[in-house]
Structures are given as C-alpha cells and as structure tokens.
Amino acid sequence: MKKILKILLILVGVYCLLLIPLPQKEGALQKASQAPFVWDQDALWEHLEASFLSGKAMPASTLDSLVNHMARESDSILLAYADKRIRPEDGFYPLIEDHFFRIAPLIAAQQNKSDWHIRFYNNVRGKLKTDAIYWDMNSEASRNVSYRVLYGMRAAVEEILLQSTNEQYVSTMFVSDEASASPVATIMGIPIHSGDLFVSRGGAEVSAFISRGNDFPGNFSHVALVYISEDTNQPYFVEAHIEKGVAIASQEAYLKDKKLRFMVMRPRASLQALKADPMLPHKAALYMYEEAQERHIPYDFKMDYYDPSAMFCSEVGSYAYKQFGVGLWEFTSTISSSGIIDWLHNFGVENFVTQMPSDLEYDPSLSVVAEWRDKETLFQDHLDNAVMDALIGRANAGEKLTYNRWLLPVARVVKGYSFLLTSLGKEGIIPEGMSPVTALKNNDFVARFQQVKARTELKIAAFEKEQSYVPPYWQLVRFAEASLGP
C-alpha cells in the first residue's frame, strides 16, 4: 500500500511539474507595414445575386440572347486591346472586370451554358500575366489590379461552375502552353514539365488559414516543386510538410493527399536565365530533389525564407530556383491584420513579410499552365474559406486562441514520445518544431473551425431547400459569421 501511495505521489509530483508553463520566448517579429486588401462591395454582391435571380425568371431564349450580346461586347473590348501593352493605372482591366461581373450571374442562371466564361477568363488572365511583365509588382496599383482580375474573376467563374450541372461543369482549365525543354509527364491529362510548380489547396483546417491569412486572401495553401526523371519520365513532388519537413512524394502519394484544387505554374521561356539555359527549371528541380535526400530539412514554422536550414512549402520552390539565379515571388507576401498575426504567431510564425502560396500566382515570371478542381471539392473550398474569413474577423476583433492547461502535462509526454519517433526517422504525433502549447492551441483552432463549419452547413442546407440553388460565397460568409455564437 505504501509503495502504491509513493508511486501515486511521484506521479502527482511529475504531473504538477509538467503543469508549470515555460517562459515564452518573444523574438523580433518581422511585420508588414501595408494594409490588407478589402473588397468592401456588399452592395455589388447583393446586386449580383439579384441579377442571378432576375436571369432565372427570364424566358430561356431571352436570357440566352442577352448573354450572347454581352459576351460579344466583352470579346470585342478584349480584342481591341489584345496587342496593346496595358499599364495597371489604365482603365482597361476595371472595364473588363465590370463587364465580366455583369454577365457572370446571368450565365449562372442559364439552363444551357457554354464555356465562354472560362475561355474569356483564361484569355484575360493570359493577357494580364503578359502585361505584368512590364509592371512594378511592388506598387500598390499593380498588386491590386492583379489580385482583382486573377482572384476576382476566378471567383465569378467558380460561382458559375457551382450553378452548373455535372455535364456542364469543367474541372480542368487549360490556360497557356508555356514552352519548356524539361522532361515531361502527364498528370490528370495535363502535360507537366520538370521544374513546374504545383500550387494547391489542402483539405485540413489550417490549410484554409494559410490560404486566407494574408493581405490578399487567396485559394491556395501549399506549393510543391515537380521533378521528372530524364530516364523514366516519372514525376516526383518535392514539398515541405508540417508533419515531416521536406520530403519527396510519388505522383500517387501526392494525389492521394487530399487536394481541394491545384494550379500548375511554369517559368516563362522568355526569361533571360531560361534563354541562356532552357534546362534551368529541370536543374532547379533536380537540385532540390537531391537536397531533400541528402539532408533532413525540418519544417520552418517561422516562415523565414532567408534561412534554408528549415523550409516551409513556398521556400522549397524559391530556394531551388534561387540557386540558379531566378527569383520567385516578384513581390513578397505581407500579413498586416493584427488578429491574423496573433493567431499565426501562436503557431510559431515570426515573419509576416514572407512568401505565401496564393501570392505566387501574381508573379509575372511564371505562366499559369492549367487549373483543376472538381465540383464537390470546389464547394468545400468555398465553405472552408467562408468559415476561415468569419474566424479571422473574430481574431481581428481581439479573440485569442487558448488551450486547456490541465492537458499540458499530457501534451508534453506526447511531445517527448514524438521526439523519439522523429529521431528514428518516423513522424511524431506532435510535429518537429511544434511545442506542446502550440499543439494544444492548434487543437483549439481546429475545434472552433469544425464547430462553426457544422453550424454553417446546417444554414446552407436550409437555404438550398428554400431557394433551390447553391448559395454564393458572400452568403456563405454571412452564414459562417452567424454561426460564430456569442
């Protein structure tokens, strides 16, 4: 009995010792001085939905005639400026945006849709990516125009897609066939070259945070660099995972890991560095492929792209190309919102001028080759974004991530076990570089996300039953905000 009591006392003592919080090391945070982009156009969203409902009420022949007329008008504007170099301060892109936003809800209301909206959007973004080669991407005008067109028009296209039948839905958009001398493979019907960058959106809750948590909220949370063997033409994906650091995945393993969407990007063949060496992208991919095998590269929670001893996902691609004189991310990503900074700092982030996956799309040195998303995962992407936008609103209002202090001893024991697994080359339950407190705060974040999402899904089901159509994104955000609770 005394032995049992003694053991219990020892265990209680150890538990109490493990309850003692460690002092938090406060390093110098690299903060941005910019302000986040804000659409602030609630009246426009209301008008678009009203236009959609008006279109649904029209006779099909009348609606089709109106859409055809507006499409021809939009095509003529684009054609008139096709060979002209447009500056960001010119009125061309706002004009195109206005025309597209007026026609998009009417196309969404059509019973028999063509793929005009997809072709038009791809032509517009192809032109913008070409025009942007001559822009100063560090200027506010350049950043805002690029974002409004590439992200804003995509959002409109996706609202149309979500109102489409399965037969009308287009999952793969081919944008540009950028020339490449690198080895090639075909993935999901898309020709991929060694050195291409896959920008994707994962299915985890934190993926939504990464895609939405910067000054230009986007659709992507992860970047992988593609290496294709010259001997076998087998593709491999070099990527940084929170769970295991930089690793190499086969095509099967990469696609098996849940993706809500992905976009393929490729360095422009017209870059001076590629003119001098057309195989440069392949060499960059090979360099990173070999680097990942030669040394263990832990995940970089700090998001410091200057220090290659640890890497986050964006850094894998930028570091590889930097070795061959090509700089990616023409303008660095900035995170200015106080709430986002506070929540990300809870996850270990210390650099808020960095390289975010979504912002790679706006780099004029890269062409968009293709984009993929299926109908089910597209709506999931929108739902997760809406939930995250609502939570970010709470974060910016001062709400903090918390943790159950009584679970800290358990988390510390799990961390110790995870450290042992990591030292043996296996994945730990708590990732390398993540503290027990961070792991518990991550659990709090996930729990909040899942709770708001479940409530939002109930509101969506009620809306669809009553209105007989899929609610647009701005409605999803309202549902999510109403699901936050007191």
C-alpha positions in Angstrom: 0.0 0.0 0.0 2.8 2.4 0.9 4.6 1.6 -2.4 1.4 2.4 -4.3 0.9 5.6 -2.4 4.6 6.5 -3.1 4.2 5.9 -6.8 1.0 8.0 -6.8 2.7 10.8 -5.1 5.6 10.7 -7.6 3.1 10.7 -10.5 1.2 13.6 -9.0 4.5 15.4 -8.5 5.6 14.8 -12.1 2.2 16.0 -13.3 2.4 19.2 -11.2 5.9 19.8 -12.5 4.7 19.4 -16.1 2.0 21.9 -15.4 4.5 24.7 -15.0 4.4 26.8 -18.2 7.8 27.6 -19.7 8.5 31.3 -20.3 7.5 32.3 -23.8 10.5 33.4 -25.9 9.5 36.6 -27.7 11.7 37.2 -30.7 11.6 40.2 -33.0 8.6 39.7 -35.4 9.1 40.9 -39.0 5.8 42.7 -39.5 4.4 44.3 -42.6 3.5 48.0 -42.9 0.9 47.6 -45.7 -2.8 47.4 -45.2 -4.9 44.3 -46.2 -6.8 44.4 -49.5 -10.6 44.9 -48.8 -13.3 44.4 -51.4 -15.9 46.3 -49.3 -18.5 45.9 -52.0 -21.5 44.4 -50.2 -23.9 46.3 -52.5 -22.2 44.7 -55.5 -22.7 41.2 -54.2 -26.3 41.9 -53.4 -26.8 43.2 -57.0 -25.1 40.2 -58.5 -27.4 37.8 -56.6 -30.4 39.9 -57.6 -29.2 39.8 -61.2 -28.9 36.0 -61.0 -32.5 35.7 -59.7 -33.7 38.0 -62.4 -32.0 35.9 -65.0 -33.6 32.7 -63.7 -37.0 34.4 -64.1 -36.4 35.2 -67.8 -37.6 33.0 -70.6 -34.6 30.9 -71.7 -34.5 32.4 -75.2 -34.4 35.9 -73.8 -31.7 35.2 -71.3 -29.6 33.4 -73.9 -29.9 36.3 -76.4 -28.9 38.8 -73.7 -25.9 36.7 -72.6 -24.7 36.3 -76.2 -25.0 40.0 -76.8 -23.0 40.8 -73.7 -20.4 38.1 -74.5 -19.8 39.6 -78.0 -19.4 43.0 -76.4 -16.9 41.8 -73.9 -15.0 39.9 -76.6 -14.8 43.0 -78.8 -13.3 45.0 -75.9 -10.7 42.4 -75.2 -9.9 42.0 -78.9 -9.4 45.8 -79.3 -6.7 45.8 -76.6 -5.2 42.4 -77.4 -2.0 43.8 -78.9 -1.7 46.9 -76.7 0.5 47.0 -73.6 -1.7 47.9 -70.7 -0.5 49.7 -67.6 -2.0 49.0 -64.2 -3.4 52.5 -63.9 -5.2 52.3 -67.3 -8.9 51.8 -67.2 -8.8 48.6 -69.3 -8.9 46.0 -66.5 -11.5 47.7 -64.4 -13.7 47.9 -67.6 -13.2 44.1 -68.2 -13.9 43.3 -64.6 -17.1 45.4 -64.7 -18.3 43.7 -67.9 -17.5 40.2 -66.6 -19.2 40.8 -63.2 -22.3 41.9 -65.0 -22.5 38.9 -67.3 -21.4 36.2 -64.8 -24.7 36.0 -62.8 -26.7 35.8 -66.0 -24.6 32.9 -67.3 -25.0 31.2 -63.9 -28.8 31.5 -64.4 -28.7 29.9 -67.9 -30.1 26.4 -68.3 -27.7 25.6 -71.2 -24.3 27.1 -70.5 -21.4 27.3 -72.9 -17.8 27.5 -71.7 -17.5 31.2 -72.9 -16.8 32.4 -69.3 -13.9 30.0 -68.9 -12.3 30.9 -72.3 -12.8 34.6 -71.7 -11.3 34.5 -68.2 -8.3 32.5 -69.4 -7.7 35.0 -72.2 -7.9 37.9 -69.8 -5.5 36.3 -67.3 -3.2 35.4 -70.1 -3.1 39.0 -71.2 -2.6 40.3 -67.7 0.2 37.9 -67.0 1.9 39.2 -70.2 1.2 42.9 -69.4 2.5 42.4 -65.8 6.0 41.5 -67.1 6.4 45.3 -67.6 4.8 46.4 -64.3 6.4 47.3 -61.0 4.8 44.5 -58.9 5.8 46.3 -55.7 3.5 49.1 -56.5 0.0 49.1 -54.9 -1.7 49.6 -58.2 0.0 46.6 -59.8 -0.8 44.3 -56.8 -4.4 45.4 -56.6 -5.1 45.1 -60.3 -3.5 41.7 -60.5 -5.5 40.5 -57.5 -8.8 41.9 -58.6 -8.5 40.3 -62.0 -6.9 36.9 -61.3 -8.7 36.2 -58.0 -11.9 38.2 -58.5 -12.7 36.9 -62.0 -11.9 33.3 -60.8 -14.4 33.8 -58.0 -17.0 34.8 -60.6 -16.2 31.8 -62.8 -16.5 29.5 -59.8 -19.9 30.8 -58.9 -21.0 29.9 -62.4 -19.4 26.4 -62.1 -21.3 25.8 -58.8 -24.6 26.6 -60.5 -23.8 24.2 -63.4 -25.0 20.7 -63.9 -22.4 17.8 -63.8 -22.5 17.8 -67.6 -21.7 21.5 -67.9 -19.1 21.5 -65.1 -15.5 21.9 -66.4 -12.9 20.6 -63.9 -9.7 21.3 -65.8 -8.9 24.6 -67.3 -6.0 24.8 -69.8 -4.7 28.3 -69.7 -1.4 28.5 -71.5 1.0 26.0 -73.1 4.3 27.6 -72.0 7.2 26.1 -73.9 9.6 24.0 -71.9 12.7 21.9 -72.7 12.5 20.0 -69.4 11.4 16.3 -69.2 7.6 15.9 -69.4 4.9 13.7 -67.9 1.1 13.8 -68.0 -0.8 14.2 -64.7 -4.6 14.1 -64.8 -4.5 14.9 -68.5 -2.2 17.9 -68.1 1.3 17.9 -69.6 3.7 18.7 -66.7 7.4 19.6 -67.1 10.2 19.2 -64.6 10.6 22.4 -62.7 6.8 23.2 -62.7 5.2 24.4 -59.5 2.0 22.9 -58.2 0.1 25.4 -56.1 -2.7 23.5 -54.3 -5.2 23.8 -51.5 -5.2 21.1 -48.8 -8.2 19.8 -47.0 -7.1 20.5 -43.4 -8.4 23.3 -41.3 -5.0 25.0 -41.2 -4.9 25.0 -45.0 -7.9 27.4 -45.0 -5.9 29.7 -42.6 -2.8 29.7 -44.9 -4.8 30.5 -48.0 -6.9 33.3 -46.4 -4.4 34.6 -43.8 -2.6 37.3 -45.7 -3.2 40.8 -47.2 -4.5 39.3 -50.4 -6.7 36.3 -49.3 -6.5 33.6 -51.9 -7.3 30.0 -52.8 -4.1 28.1 -52.3 -2.2 26.8 -49.2 0.6 24.7 -50.5 3.4 24.7 -53.1 5.3 21.6 -54.5 8.1 21.5 -56.9 7.9 18.9 -59.6 11.0 16.8 -60.6 10.7 14.5 -63.6 13.4 11.8 -64.1 15.1 12.0 -67.5 15.5 8.3 -67.5 12.0 7.1 -66.6 9.8 10.2 -67.0 8.4 9.5 -63.6 7.3 12.7 -61.8 8.1 13.3 -58.1 6.9 16.1 -55.9 9.3 17.8 -53.6 7.4 19.6 -50.8 7.6 20.7 -47.2 5.1 19.1 -44.8 4.3 20.3 -41.2 4.5 16.7 -40.1 7.8 15.7 -41.6 9.6 18.6 -43.2 10.9 18.5 -46.8 10.0 15.1 -48.4 9.6 13.5 -51.8 6.3 12.1 -52.9 5.4 10.0 -55.9 2.6 11.0 -58.2 0.3 8.6 -56.5 1.2 9.7 -53.0 0.8 13.4 -53.9 -2.6 13.0 -55.4 -3.8 10.7 -52.6 -3.1 13.5 -50.1 -6.4 15.4 -50.1 -6.4 18.4 -52.6 -9.4 20.7 -53.0 -7.8 22.3 -56.0 -4.4 22.8 -57.7 -2.9 25.1 -60.3 0.2 24.4 -62.4 2.7 27.2 -62.9 5.8 27.3 -65.1 8.7 29.8 -65.6 8.3 31.8 -68.7 10.6 30.6 -71.6 11.3 34.3 -72.3 13.2 34.8 -69.0 16.8 35.7 -69.8 18.1 32.9 -67.5 16.0 30.3 -69.4 17.1 31.7 -72.8 20.7 31.1 -71.6 19.8 27.7 -70.3 16.5 26.2 -71.3 17.1 23.2 -68.9 17.3 25.5 -65.9 13.9 24.5 -64.4 14.9 20.9 -64.6 18.2 21.6 -63.0 16.5 23.5 -60.2 14.1 20.6 -59.6 16.9 18.1 -59.6 18.9 20.2 -57.2 16.0 20.3 -54.7 15.2 16.6 -55.3 18.8 15.6 -54.3 18.9 18.1 -51.5 15.8 16.6 -49.9 17.6 13.2 -50.0 21.0 14.3 -48.7 19.9 16.1 -45.6 17.0 16.3 -43.2 15.2 19.7 -43.7 12.7 20.3 -40.9 9.5 22.4 -41.4 10.0 26.1 -40.9 7.2 27.3 -38.7 8.8 30.8 -38.5 8.3 31.2 -42.3 11.8 32.7 -42.7 12.6 32.3 -46.4 16.2 33.6 -45.8 17.2 30.6 -43.8 17.3 27.3 -45.7 18.2 25.2 -42.7 14.4 24.7 -42.3 11.9 25.3 -45.0 8.1 25.9 -45.4 6.4 24.9 -48.6 6.9 28.1 -50.6 10.5 28.1 -49.7 11.2 24.8 -51.4 10.5 26.2 -54.8 12.0 29.7 -54.3 15.2 28.2 -52.7 15.7 25.8 -55.6 15.3 28.5 -58.3 17.4 31.0 -56.3 20.4 28.6 -56.7 20.2 29.2 -60.5 19.6 33.0 -60.4 15.8 33.1 -60.7 13.9 34.9 -58.0 10.3 33.9 -57.4 7.6 36.0 -55.7 8.1 39.3 -57.6 6.6 41.0 -54.5 6.8 39.4 -51.1 3.6 38.4 -49.3 2.6 40.7 -46.4 0.4 39.9 -43.3 -0.8 43.1 -41.7 -4.0 42.2 -39.8 -3.4 42.2 -36.0 -5.6 39.2 -35.4 -4.0 37.1 -38.1 -0.6 38.0 -36.8 -1.6 37.0 -33.3 -3.1 33.6 -34.3 -0.2 32.7 -36.7 2.3 33.7 -34.0 0.6 31.0 -31.8 1.7 28.5 -34.5 5.3 29.7 -34.4 5.2 32.2 -37.3 7.7 35.1 -36.7 8.0 36.5 -40.3 5.0 38.4 -41.7 6.8 39.6 -44.8 7.3 36.3 -46.4 6.2 34.1 -49.4 2.6 32.8 -49.3 1.4 30.1 -51.7 -1.5 32.1 -53.1 0.6 35.1 -54.0 2.8 33.1 -56.4 0.0 33.4 -58.9 0.8 37.1 -59.3 4.4 36.6 -60.2 4.9 37.7 -63.8 7.9 35.5 -64.3 5.5 32.5 -64.1 2.8 31.4 -66.5 -0.4 29.7 -65.4 -0.5 26.4 -67.4 -3.7 24.8 -66.0 -6.0 24.7 -63.1 -8.1 21.8 -61.7 -10.9 21.4 -59.2 -13.9 19.1 -59.2 -17.4 20.2 -58.2 -17.5 18.7 -54.7 -14.1 19.9 -53.7 -14.8 23.4 -55.1 -17.8 23.9 -52.8 -15.8 22.5 -49.9 -13.1 25.0 -50.7 -15.6 27.9 -50.7 -17.2 26.7 -47.4 -13.8 26.4 -45.7 -12.8 29.9 -46.9 -16.0 31.4 -45.6 -15.6 29.7 -42.2 -12.0 31.0 -42.0 -13.0 34.5 -43.1 -15.5 34.6 -40.2 -12.9 33.3 -37.7 -10.4 35.9 -39.0 -13.0 38.5 -38.2 -13.1 37.3 -34.7 -9.3 37.2 -34.5 -9.1 40.8 -35.7 -11.7 41.8 -33.0 -9.2 40.5 -30.4 -10.3 36.9 -29.8 -7.4 34.7 -28.7 -6.6 31.1 -29.3 -6.5 29.2 -25.9 -5.7 25.8 -24.5 -6.6 23.6 -21.7 -3.8 24.0 -19.2 -4.6 20.7 -17.5 -3.7 18.9 -20.7 -0.3 20.4 -20.9 1.4 17.5 -19.0 -0.1 15.0 -21.4 0.9 17.1 -24.4 4.5 17.3 -23.0 4.6 13.5 -22.7 3.3 13.1 -26.2 5.9 15.6 -27.4 8.7 13.6 -25.8 7.4 10.4 -27.5 7.2 12.3 -30.8 10.8 13.5 -30.4 11.8 9.9 -30.0 9.9 8.9 -33.2 11.4 11.8 -35.1 14.9 10.8 -34.0 14.2 7.3 -35.5 13.2 8.9 -38.8 9.4 8.5 -38.2 6.6 11.0 -37.9 5.8 12.2 -34.4 2.3 12.9 -33.2 3.4 16.5 -32.5 5.5 17.6 -35.4 9.1 18.6 -35.1 9.4 22.3 -34.3 5.9 22.5 -32.7 5.8 22.9 -29.0 3.2 21.2 -26.7 1.5 24.6 -26.1 1.3 25.2 -29.9 -0.2 21.7 -30.4 -2.9 22.4 -27.8 -3.7 25.8 -29.4 -3.9 24.1 -32.8 -6.5 21.7 -31.2 -8.4 24.8 -30.1 -8.3 26.3 -33.6 -9.5 23.0 -35.2 -12.3 22.7 -32.7 -13.5 26.2 -33.4 -13.3 25.7 -37.1 -15.2 22.5 -37.0 -17.9 23.9 -34.8 -18.5 26.9 -37.0 -18.4 24.8 -40.1 -21.0 22.3 -38.8 -23.4 25.2 -37.9 -22.8 26.8 -41.3 -23.6 23.6 -43.1 -27.0 23.5 -41.4 -27.7 27.0 -42.7 -26.6 26.1 -46.2 -28.9 23.1 -46.2 -31.8 25.2 -45.1 -31.0 27.8 -47.8 -30.8 25.3 -50.6 -34.1 23.7 -49.5 -35.8 27.1 -49.5 -34.2 28.7 -52.5 -33.3 25.7 -54.7 -29.8 26.9 -55.6 -26.3 26.8 -54.2 -25.7 29.9 -52.0 -23.0 32.2 -53.4 -19.8 32.9 -51.4 -21.0 36.1 -49.8 -23.9 34.2 -48.4 -21.6 31.5 -47.0 -19.6 34.2 -45.2 -22.8 35.5 -43.6 -23.9 32.0 -42.6 -20.4 31.5 -41.0 -20.5 34.8 -39.2 -23.9 34.0 -37.8 -22.6 30.6 -36.7 -19.8 32.0 -34.5 -22.0 32.2 -31.5 -21.7 34.7 -28.7 
